[in-house]
Amino acid sequence: MNERIEKLISEAIEAIPDHVEFNLPKEFTEKFAQLIVRECADIATINQHEWHSAGSYVLKHFGFDE
């Protein structure tokens, strides 16, 4: 798995309260990360001329726009 993706997974796990237990298979986290990255790349490429930046469109696409 990509080192950057592993770091992001670790950060996400740190955000979970200590009393919550879960176990996601490595195959799931790898595939999930791959799907997110591919979708970000696709939407940034498709909409590169419609927005101020690709990043602003990616945030809007995933519902994180303000």
Sequence and secondary structure as in RCSB ss.txt:
>XXXX:A:sequence
MNERIEKLISEAIEAIPDHVEFNLPKEFTEKFAQLIVRECADIATINQHEWHSAGSYVLKHFGFDE
>XXXX:A:secstr
  HHHHHHHHHHHHTS TT      HHHHHHHHHHHHHHHHHHHHHTTTTSS HHHHHHHHTT   
